Amino acid sequence: MLFFLKTKKKVRFMDIQLFLENFSRTDALSREMGIQVSKVSPEGAEAEMYITDKQKNYMGMLHGGALFTIADVVAGLCVSYYGEQCVTLSSNLNYLKAVTSGKIIARSSLSRRGRKICVCEIRIYSEEEMLICTGTFTMYMSGIPVDTALPQM
């Protein structure tokens, strides 16, 4: 799937699959956590993660930091889809239900897109589609094209 990047100098096209391959190769924390991106589109992003013992807290539940990590990934990908690298300015997560095993699915959607600031809503589900976490991420768009590390087509 191709999407275009508007920069001040020119419009370029980028292969979303190439972007995701580069992301999975270079984002060490996502790789270490076992986060697999399943979708990036104008509607948002989606990623999955199987729960392992490495991601559990001392009570045997999925650690809140693991939930935060996958939420941050889908928020960043949701905003990066529009062509600029971004960083998290602020975030808020609501932990609704504990999970101990299986797979979680994180979904993001863009609530507001400004010139430099974007707001994403996050929902994380168990594999049984039970809502376990919600949140809001405010992202800063850096102005740096996401394809700066990719070979030009």
N, C-alpha and C positions, 0 to 999 in steps of 0.2 A: 504494500500500500504506500503510495506516495502522498506527501503533503508538502505545501510550499512554505518557505520561510521568507518573510518580508524583512529586509534589512534596509538601512538608509541608502546603501549603495546599489543593491539589486535584489531581484527575487530569485531564490534558488529552490530547487526541489530536493527533498530528502526522502529516502526510503525509511519508513517507520520500522521495518524489520531490521534494517542495518543499525538504526539507532538503538533498538532494544538489545541486539546482540552486543553492541558496544557497551551498553549499560550493564548487562549481566557479566561481561568480562571485566569491567573496571570498578564496579561498585562492590568492594570487598565485604562490607558488612552484610549486604543483602545476600551475597553468596554464602557467607558463613552462617547466616540465620536460616538458610534454605528457602528464601523468598523467591517465588517464581512469578514473574509478571505474565498475566494471561490476556490483558487487553489494555490498549491505549487508543482513545478515540476522542472526537470532539465532545462526547458525552461524559468522559471521565476515564479513570483507570481502574484496573482490577488486578489484584495479586493474591496468591495463595501461599500458605505455609503449613507444613505438617508439624505438629507439636512433637518435640523430642525431649528427652530428659535434660538436655543442655539448656533448654528455654524455660524450664520450670523453676519456681521459687522453692524455698525450703518446705512449703506446705504441699508441694506436689501439683500446684496449679500453674498455668501459663503465666509467666512473669509479666507485669504491667509494662516493663521496658520493651518486651518483645512485641506487645500490642502497639506501643508507641512507634517502634521502628517500622513496622509494616504500614502503619497509618501515615507516617512521614514519607515513606516511599511512594505510596499511591497519590498523596497530595502533590508531591514534587513532579511526578510523571504527568498528572492531570494538567498542571500549569505548563510544564516543559513542552507539551504537545503543541503549544502555540508558538514555538520557535526560539524561546530564550531560556537560558539556564536560570535556575531560581534557588533561593534559600528560604528556610523557614524563619519568619519574623516572630511569630507567636503561635501557640497552640493550646488547645484545651481538649482533654479526653474525659469521657464519662464511662467508667467501668461498670457495666450493668450486670454481668453474670460471669462467674468463673468457669473456665474450661480446663480439662486435665489431659485430654487426648484427642486424636483425630486431626482434622484439618480446619484452618480458619480461612475465610475469604474476606479481604478488605476491598471496599469500593469507595471511590471518590467521585464527587461531582463538583463542577465549578459553580459557585453561588454568585460571584461577582468578579469581573475582570476589568481592572483599571489599566492605566498606562504603565504603572510600576508595581501596583499592589493587586494581588488576587486573593480571594477567599474561597476555600474548598470545604465542603461538608464530607465527613468520613463516616462510614458505617462498616462495622466488622461483624461477621456472622460465623457461627459454627457451621460445620458441614451439613447439619440438619436445618440450616437457615434460621437458627435462633439468634436474635440480635444480642451480641455480647458487649459491644462498645460503640459509642458514637463520639464524634468530635468535630472541631472546627480548626482549620489551619489557615493562617494568614501568611502568604508567601510574597517575597520581594523578587521581582523580575530584574535580573542583572543587566540586561541589554546585550549580553554575550550570546551569540547564536549557539544552539545546542549542537550544531554539527561541526564546531571548530575542531573536534578531535576525530572527525570522520573523514574518510577519503571523499573527495568531491566527485560527483557523478558527471 
